Amino acid sequence: MKKLLTIAGSDCSGGAGIQADLKTFAAHGTFGMSVIVSVVAENTCEVLGVQDISPDIIGKQIDAVFQDIGTDAVKVGMLSKSDCMLAVAEKLREYRPNNVVIDPVMLAKNGCPLMQPDSMDTLIREILPLADLLTPNIPEAETITGLAIHSAEDMERAAKKIHAMGAKGVLVKGGHADGDALDILFDGECFYQFSETRIQTKNTHGTGCTYSSAIACNLALGYPMGDAVREAKAYVTAAIRHSLAIGKGCGPTHHFYDLYQNGLQGREEN
């Protein structure tokens, strides 16, 4: 069984963060492990507070996983401030895992900040170059690059700039744009487009976490990068289409819908 590690924040409401990642790992027939960098008190409506874990304990959690079990892929999500980022970067450089997918989480679905603004330089300098794939949405890509993104061509321009900053691959996600949900992958040489009809629902809590985790699963299972993204796009689209009206705000996606309907067909290692 492939082994997946998520390094991210904990969402007590279960829709995003560590909880979404572990559900996604399970839905793909992989063994999930977690390193919690922050405890986030949030629900479908708001973020009530954030308690960061000390860099020492972050590092020791990572040591515990790699010194015993190891990984086939690593997903990195919410890193709230510079000392958390530095602790994670140090350990990723030490252990050099394969298939590192980094989702540069900056805001919760309800708009509440999850990364301190003064940490952006650290994210770009220390975390971004460790990514086999970086998965920013349009606002995150704009923040990282300083570019305004209004079109597919702008998305391509931003992806190339982020690649030049050190990320091996870049997936700019178009969930915040109008029209169909278009994502653009740049692998350092070629661009690839992935498009699905936009689903009209407010229940999209945790979609970014879920998408990046699904990509990490597919990479661990042996899919090439383009196929890993395509399969993950189909998975997260189904999860959104059958999302759950739980809570008073933006409800979560249904991580196990496809599994409940079809089992693990198509999830075997390539």
C-alpha positions, -999 to +999 in steps of 0.1 A: +000+000+000+013+034-009+021+058+020+010+094+019+019+122+043+001+155+048+018+184+065-009+210+071-033+225+096-061+207+114-097+217+106-120+207+135-151+209+112-137+181+090-140+197+056-105+210+049-069+207+060-055+175+076-090+160+078-098+165+041-063+152+031-067+120+051-102+113+037-088+118+002-059+095+009-083+068+021-106+073-009-076+065-031-067+033-013-035+047+003-023+048+038-025+084+053-002+100+079-002+135+092+020+162+106-001+190+122+015+224+120-015+244+133-048+237+150-075+258+134-108+264+152-131+268+122-164+258+108-183+263+075-188+300+084-157+314+100-123+309+116-125+314+153-088+311+161-054+294+152-029+278+175+004+271+158+024+240+168+060+247+179+087+242+152+104+216+174+073+194+175+067+199+138+102+187+131+098+157+155+065+147+138+083+146+105+112+127+119+088+101+134+073+094+100+105+093+080+127+074+105+102+046+106+077+044+078+087+067+049+065+081+022+056+077-015+043+112-017+040+143+005+013+170+004+020+203+021-008+226+029-014+254+054+019+268+068+008+298+088+041+316+096+078+317+088+091+295+116+066+268+107+078+270+071+115+269+081+109+238+102+091+220+073+117+231+047+146+219+068+131+184+071+120+181+035+156+190+025+169+164+050+147+135+039+142+145+002+109+127-004+095+120-038+063+136-052+060+167-031+028+186-038+025+220-022-007+239-019+001+275-008-029+280+014-034+317+022-071+321+029-100+299+043-130+294+020-148+322+039-119+346+033-103+344+067-065+346+065-046+314+073-010+326+065+006+357+080+013+382+052+049+388+064+056+351+057+053+354+019+090+359+014+098+328+034+072+308+014+088+319-019+124+314-007+122+283+014+090+263+004+083+270-032+116+254-045+108+222-028+077+216-048+075+189-075+041+206-081+028+239-066-010+243-068-020+279-063-054+292-071-057+325-090-055+349-060-026+329-046-008+329-079-013+367-081+001+372-047+032+350-054+039+366-087+026+401-085+008+396-118-029+403-124-047+372-138-077+377-160-073+351-187-059+317-196-029+335-210-023+353-177-025+319-159+002+306-182+023+337-176+020+332-139+028+295-140+060+302-160+070+329-135+064+305-105+084+278-123+113+303-127+111+308-089+120+271-084+089+250-085+094+220-108+057+220-119+029+246-114-008+241-116-027+274-116-063+266-106-091+286-121-118+280-095-120+318-088-126+327-125-158+329-145-170+302-169-158+266-169-134+255-141-101+257-161-068+247-146-035+251-163-004+229-157+031+239-166+057+212-163+087+233-172+083+226-209+047+224-220+013+237-209-017+214-203-053+225-198-079+207-176-115+219-178-148+209-162-182+225-163-185+247-132-208+233-106-231+259-090-229+252-053-216+270-022-205+238-007-168+239-017-151+239+017-118+221+014-117+217-024-081+230-027-069+207+000-087+178-016-075+185-051-038+187-042-041+156-020-056+136-048-028+147-071-003+135-045-021+101-043-020+097-081+017+105-083+023+079-055+003+054-075+025+059-105+006+082-127+027+107-148+021+143-137-005+152-164-025+121-158-023+126-120-038+160-124-065+148-148-076+120-125-075+143-095-096+169-113-122+143-121-122+131-084-126+166-069-153+175-095-174+145-085-168+154-048-181+189-055-210+177-076-222+155-047-211+180-020-227+179+015-250+206+028-235+204+063-233+235+084-247+270+079-220+282+055-198+266+028-203+229+033-177+202+025-172+181-005-181+144-005-147+127-004-161+092-006-189+095-031-169+078-059-156+052-036-191+043-023-204+041-059-175+023-076-151+009-051-114+013-058-115+005-095-090+025-114-070+033-082-045+005-085-009+013-090+001+019-126 
